[in-house]
Amino acid sequence: NPLPARPHPPGLLRSGALPGTPRGRTAPAAHRAQPGDNAASPVPPAAPVPPAGSADHVPAVELQADPTEPPADPAQLPPEAGDVPAGPAGAENGRGTTEPPSAVDPTAEPQDIAGLPPLPRAGDLTSASEDAIVDPSEAILERIDLDSWKWPEYFAFSLTRMEEIFPVGGIPRGIGPVRELVTEENDFRPLPIDREKWSGADEKWSTVGDVLANTFTDAWMVSRDGIALEEEYAWPMKPARQHMLFSISKSIVSAVIGALTDAGLLSPDDLVTTRVPALAESGYAGATIRDLLDMRSGIKFSEEYLKEGSEIRALFEAVDFAPRTATSANGIKDFLKGLTSEREHGGAYVYRSCETDVLAWICEAVVGQPFSVIASEYVWSKIGAAHAAQVCQDRWGGSIADGAISTTLRDLTRFGEMIARGGTTAEGERVLSGQWIDDIFTGAADSAQVFADSPSGQSYPGGMYRSQFWVPSASRDVVIGIGIHGQMLYIDRATQTVGVKLSSDPQPVSLAQQHGTLAMFEAIAEAVPPKSESAATSPVASAAEPVNDVRTAAPSAPVTNTSA
């Protein structure tokens, strides 16, 4: 093996040292599954486990966790949190924010809350070749509602159980074979990152390990040609569990629009109001689908997540992601109809999540089916996914497509592989046309200039935004998907490297995290030798029955505004 082997002493777990998350404490005995005692245990009976060698199977161990200071409440964080000394409860903590009343004192012993055992908070990152922790899901779910799901105690957990909090539309994986991913054991933590190139990264971070340890990592993976070079999870994330993608969702919506374009059902040059007449009286009159794909409509929309009165906050209220007010719109579509324009369409690049929600509405209008069904038929069922994806919906049935799709770590990697391969699967099945994929990487003649003229251009010099993907530098071989709270999808078509990082950073937008994660994936892509120099063989699709593809004892329910 030309790559460094992972040190793995028997009986020990590798330390991810995730800030704001615990390490070293075994979950309370009441939370552990006891053989032959399912009736007395709060943990449901284990689901059937596929035989070794089947798609996405992993053997079983328990992940340990211990209590430390929880992350700050996302609603209280400024765009750039400062470094100040920690204070007592109710005073400013080490991130320069006020602890909510529910914050846990890191020096105190864990106590029962409302008669329930303490949470086993997120722990060490552990290899995918080990089992994930058996967690007390039902006990935690009893504490979470529409108001509390973003509280620091629950945030990491909520992101893996959105279907228990909000209505969702399932995006079925279809009945085709699962794209096998062969796991290798490598340790990339000592690799240095290029902080000179990605200068936004924290000055204290110098290695891959530093990035992972300081960015609230829930799970991460790097693959090449179907080989999982690295794959790790921290509680409560599991291999078969879906995690909220936030604005990486936009890249999936883009793929659906691309597939409908390839099928001749629409054109990026179509007027939005031709496809959705209900928007004729809105600010979208005169805008094209291409304007929306590239965030170049003239719609008035502020993406300031923490600013009272911003349009993104109003969007959250409309779909119950934030407490509703007397003036809140009734769902995503009602909200979109009320938007107005402030400039000509097709001009400046301004990042706006609402554009993606209109794109999803266009898909529904063209096909006559819910977005979740369309996404499955035209994309998800064709990539060799092992699990269904899902998209949160408002109470009126509208899909929150701009940032509320959830997938497993491996399935998002499979999606990235398809993009890296030019729109085809490893078996040669065409999902998207090569023309559509090439256009994402190369952009239009003025894409780079309008991006450079925007605030985002300062964060990603030489980059651009095209078809709901970010091109982060002057290189036209790498595109990324970015989601708030630390999500990233990295696609390098030159090396066929795909990286995915799923996180629960309490800070919505962090350029330090984005640049650090980019530097991390880039360092790994450069360190891994080309396939011709490796003894690895390309995997093939697995015919394993996906419905039995369960890897854990718990049931599988699975920023300058570079915001996402």
Buried (B, 14 or more C-beta within 10 A) or exposed (E): EEBBEBEBEEEEBBBBBBBBBBBEBBBBEBBBBEEEEEEEBBBBEBBEBBEEEBBBBBEBBBBBBBBBBBBBBBBBBEBEBEEEEEEEEEEBBBBBBBBBEBBBEEEEEBEEBEEBBBBBBBBBBBBBBBBBBBBBBEBBBEBBEEEBBBBBBBBBBBBBBBBBBBBBBBBBBBEBBBBBBBBBBBBBBEBEBBBEEBEBBBEEBBBBBBBBBBBBBBBBBBBBBBBBBBBBBBBBBBBBBBBBBBBBBBBBBBBBBBBBBBEEBBEBEBBBBEBBEBBEEBBBEBBBBBBBBBBBBBBBBBBBBBEEEBBBBBBBBBBBBBEBEEEBBBBBBBBBBEBEBEBEBBBBBBBBBBBBBBBBBBBBBBBEEBBBBBBBBBBBBBBBBBBBBBBBBBEBEBBBBBBBBBBBBBBBBBBBBBBBBBBBBBEEBBBBBEEBBBBBBBBBEBBBEBBBEBEBBEBBEBBBBBBBBBBBBEBBEBBBBBBBBBBBBBBBBEBBBBBBBBBBBBBBBBBBBBBBBBBBBBBBBEBBEEBEEBEBEEBEBBEBEBEBBBBBBBBBBBBBBBBB
